[in-house]
Amino acid sequence: MKPVNVVVLGGGLVGCAAAYYLARRGAGVLLAEQGDLNREASGRNAGSLHFQLEYRLIRYGDELAAQFAQIIPLSLVALEDWRGLEAELRADLEVGMHGGLIVAESDADVALLERRQALQEKWGLASQLLSAAEVRRMAPYLAESVIAAGYFPHEGHANPRLVAPAFARRAEELGVTIQSQTRVTGLMRDGAQWVVTVVDRAGRTQDVIADAVLNAAGAWAGEIGALAHLHLPIFAVPLSMNVIERAAPLIPHLVQHASQRLTLKQVAAGNVLVGGGWPSRFSREGSAMSTQRRADPVVENVMANLTLAARLVPAIGGLHLLRSWTGITGITTDQMPLLGAVPEAPGFFVAAGGAAFTHGPTYARLVSELILEGRPSVSIDLYSPARFSHINSFMASV
Ligand SMILES: Cc1cc2nc3c(=O)[nH]c(=O)nc-3n(C[C@H](O)[C@H](O)[C@H](O)COP(=O)(O)OP(=O)(O)OC[C@H]3O[C@@H](n4cnc5c(N)ncnc54)[C@H](O)[C@@H]3O)c2cc1C
C-alpha cells in the first residue's frame, strides 16, 4: 500500500468530514472504519444543532458550568459552518435553523435559565430570556406549564443520516480512499512517520505508512489512544432516542428543558424526534459491558422521556411511538472535546467527544488545518489534548 499523508481512524461524521477537509487541502488520505460509515453515533443521534449550553453542561453547579461554558466559542464557529454546509457539500442535509427554546416550568428552572443566559452572554452568544407571554406568542404548541424560555434564533437540526455520507461522497471525489469493514489494530511510530496496522474485510492485515494519524473514533477514541500507548480520558456512554409518527407541521423549534433531559423537534418528514440524553444500557459480554454491541433500551427511561415530551407539547400526546433506538457516544472527563495534537506523540491528532453532531464538521475543519498548516484558522487551544499531559507524560512513546 502506498504511503499517505494522513490516516483517519473512524468513519463517523468527524472522520468523514476530516477526510474531506484534508483532501480539499491536497492531502493523500486513507480512512479506515471498522464497520460501515455512519453506523454509530453519527448516524444514530438526535440531529440537534445545539448552540446554547445543554442541560448536561449546566446541571453540576456554577463552578463546573462556568468551565463547561468554554465550549461556546466553538459553538459560534460551528453555527457559521452549518450555515454554509449544504452549499459546500452540494447536498440537501435537511438543515433547519429556525431557533431553539429551552423551557422553564418552575422558579428553579428560571434561575437555571438566568445562570445559563449570563454564561452565554459572557462568551458572546446573544440569547434572550422570554416571558410566559412571549413564549406563548412564539410557540403556541407549548403547554401552559411553561413560564419562561431561553431563546436563541439560530438553533435547529439536520438529518444525521445524510451528513456524514455527504462528506464521504465529496471526500471520495477528491481522491480519499475509504475502507469500511477495516479495523485499526496497531499504531507504531517509525521515525517521523506512523505505521498503522489495519485488518480489512477479507481478514488481511496490512501496514499503512502515514505522516500523521487522526483519531476520529468517537466513543472508541480511548481504545485507539491505547494502541499508541496514550491515555485519552474519553468514556463511552449509551443513550436512547425515539421517533413519533408524522404530524402536520407544528413545532418549528428545537425544544429543550431547563432542568430535565429533553430534546424535541419535528423533522422535514413531519415525524417528531424525542431524545435528550436518556441512558440506555450496555449489553454484556460475560460480566463486562460491551461497547462493541448495540446497547439495550431501558423501557422506564423511554417512557419518562416520552411522558416529559407529551407534557410539554400536549398535541403529540396522542401520536404513536414508531421506534426507539440506542447509540453510543463519547464523553470526556471534563465534557470538553479532545481536539488537536497530542504533545507526547508527534503526528498523532484527535478529534472526539462532546456534541459532535453540532460541532463535528468544525472539529474536522479545524483539526485538518492544524495537521496540514500547523495552526487552525480559529484557536482550539481550550480543547487541546495537552490538558491531559499530566497523565501522558508518564507514558513512554511507542
Ligand atoms: C442517541 C444519541 C443522541 C445524540 N444527539 C446529539 C445531538 O442531537 N446533537 C449533537 O451535537 N450530538 C449528539 N450526539 C452526539 C453525537 O452523535 C456524537 O458526538 C458524534 O456523532 C460523534 O461523531 P464521531 O464521528 O466522533 O463518532 P462516531 O460516529 O461514533 O464514529 C466513530 C467511528 O469509529 C469507528 N471505530 C472505532 N474503533 C475503530 C477501530 N479500531 N478501527 C476503525 N474504526 C473504528 C466506529 O466504528 C465508528 O464508526 C448524540 C449521540 C447519541 C448516541
The ligand as a Gaussian input file, in Angstrom:
#p B3LYP/6-31G(d) Opt

LIG

0 1
 C      -28.525000       8.820000      20.940000
 C      -27.571000       9.960000      20.707000
 C      -28.068000      11.245000      20.504000
 C      -27.191000      12.309000      20.273000
 N      -27.714000      13.523000      19.950000
 C      -26.892000      14.517000      19.560000
 C      -27.421000      15.746000      19.081000
 O      -28.617000      15.901000      18.966000
 N      -26.561000      16.737000      18.736000
 C      -25.197000      16.581000      18.830000
 O      -24.471000      17.522000      18.536000
 N      -24.668000      15.407000      19.243000
 C      -25.478000      14.372000      19.586000
 N      -24.959000      13.178000      19.970000
 C      -23.506000      13.017000      19.963000
 C      -23.000000      12.808000      18.540000
 O      -23.798000      11.851000      17.886000
 C      -21.559000      12.338000      18.573000
 O      -20.794000      13.241000      19.358000
 C      -20.963000      12.289000      17.169000
 O      -21.789000      11.598000      16.274000
 C      -19.603000      11.619000      17.232000
 O      -19.118000      11.504000      15.918000
 P      -17.775000      10.731000      15.682000
 O      -17.513000      10.718000      14.234000
 O      -16.736000      11.290000      16.596000
 O      -18.068000       9.255000      16.281000
 P      -18.879000       8.026000      15.663000
 O      -19.985000       8.452000      14.804000
 O      -19.198000       7.112000      16.808000
 O      -17.804000       7.347000      14.741000
 C      -16.652000       6.721000      15.265000
 C      -16.331000       5.567000      14.344000
 O      -15.077000       4.996000      14.721000
 C      -15.143000       3.627000      14.386000
 N      -14.089000       2.890000      15.077000
 C      -13.967000       2.646000      16.404000
 N      -12.885000       1.886000      16.647000
 C      -12.299000       1.648000      15.446000
 C      -11.148000       0.903000      15.045000
 N      -10.369000       0.275000      15.916000
 N      -10.844000       0.867000      13.723000
 C      -11.621000       1.510000      12.802000
 N      -12.727000       2.206000      13.135000
 C      -13.062000       2.280000      14.447000
 C      -16.541000       3.234000      14.847000
 O      -16.971000       2.035000      14.238000
 C      -17.360000       4.444000      14.436000
 O      -17.991000       4.280000      13.183000
 C      -25.801000      12.094000      20.262000
 C      -25.292000      10.818000      20.468000
 C      -26.168000       9.744000      20.673000
 C      -25.604000       8.364000      20.858000

